[in-house]
């Protein structure tokens, strides 16, 4: 099988080449994102491997089918970028990596919380300039605080375990309650109660049409004044304009983002020599109480190794005509 990778980075080559030693596929790597305009670059391949910010809409999928593509592999958990209905109509199986080292994202979530709370990023820059004053660096104890988790799948649960160690009160909202969360002492509550009682709110759910802009102006207005919001899940869960307004008013006290709703044109690229075209992202970066990372929550050696292994394993199962548990189209 020849697999063509889109949006490929140096680390993709490193980990997929290592995993491929016992699969024996032919791997081609392209830096170009996958969309309707670039789908022609898949010519000659049997499968394509796409990432979180590629756009596999109906037009792209049709073009891939015309190029003779048989399988689509996502090397990520999210699949909101894929028109699954069109994929099914075209008989194009789509597989993903639903769980890869959930501790990687959970630990990054806590890193964002702690950095933003204790201002270690600002302190680092101050000390490098021989400024050892503490003014403006005041934080709060996480111990005893209420943390609301929206989503208690594997990543949400891994985050809850860490927070339990910090001595936090754990609240959660999820349509599918996880017994492992309640075993930690966590309590499931309606969203309104979670908003009203949480000092910190962390998002750990997939993006669907139903929860797009789940965190909007109304939701923020129901939260505690000065709340900390952390999103390491999907950018479209947060209405950026509403978040900016809440930061300006002080209703939102802290915002940490590893994902952003318009990240496709920005993240995973070096724009240091260019003028940032996104006005909302530029505005967010002017706030001292906002911390943004470029979708790196998954970026550990353990997670990348697992992503490569599962992705190639998924494609091997499809090639052999076996039932693949990670196939999305069969679950519609």
HELIX and SHEET records of a PDB file:
HELIX    1   1 UNK A   10  UNK A   19  1                                  10    
HELIX    2   2 UNK A   20  UNK A   22  5                                   3    
HELIX    3   3 UNK A   39  UNK A   42  5                                   4    
HELIX    4   4 UNK A   58  UNK A   66  1                                   9    
HELIX    5   5 UNK A   84  UNK A   89  1                                   6    
HELIX    6   6 UNK A  102  UNK A  118  1                                  17    
HELIX    7   7 UNK A  120  UNK A  128  1                                   9    
HELIX    8   8 UNK A  154  UNK A  165  1                                  12    
HELIX    9   9 UNK A  179  UNK A  183  1                                   5    
HELIX   10  10 UNK A  191  UNK A  197  1                                   7    
HELIX   11  11 UNK A  217  UNK A  221  1                                   5    
HELIX   12  12 UNK A  235  UNK A  237  5                                   3    
HELIX   13  13 UNK A  240  UNK A  249  1                                  10    
HELIX   14  14 UNK A  263  UNK A  265  5                                   3    
HELIX   15  15 UNK A  279  UNK A  284  1                                   6    
HELIX   16  16 UNK A  301  UNK A  319  1                                  19    
HELIX   17  17 UNK A  329  UNK A  331  5                                   3    
SHEET    1   A 5 UNK A  26  UNK A  29  0                                        
SHEET    2   A 5 UNK A   2  UNK A   5  1                                        
SHEET    3   A 5 UNK A  47  UNK A  50  1                                        
SHEET    4   A 5 UNK A  71  UNK A  74  1                                        
SHEET    5   A 5 UNK A  93  UNK A  95  1                                        
SHEET    1   B 7 UNK A 187  UNK A 188  0                                        
SHEET    2   B 7 UNK A 169  UNK A 173  1                                        
SHEET    3   B 7 UNK A 146  UNK A 150  1                                        
SHEET    4   B 7 UNK A 200  UNK A 203  1                                        
SHEET    5   B 7 UNK A 227  UNK A 231  1                                        
SHEET    6   B 7 UNK A 252  UNK A 257  1                                        
SHEET    7   B 7 UNK A 290  UNK A 292  1                                        
END                                                                             
